[in-house]
């Protein structure tokens, strides 16, 4: 059963695909993979050439989704 994120309509989660990790539009392209490619230096244009099923808005929504998740998480700092 595929679930769409309420704020990011291109981000889906399905226990039957990629272990339920957030993916783009039900494709087997996890948000984490998109972030990893971008952080490794791959450009958006390179990603779109490599995976023609992706759309530019998919990548922007993956970035927005990751940013929103970071806003919700509090990481405690260790005091030295």
ABEGO torsion letter per residue (X at the ends): XBBBBAABAABBBBAABGGGBBBBGGBBBBAAAAAAAAAAGBBAAAAAAABAABBAAAAAAAAAAAAAAAAABBBBBBBX
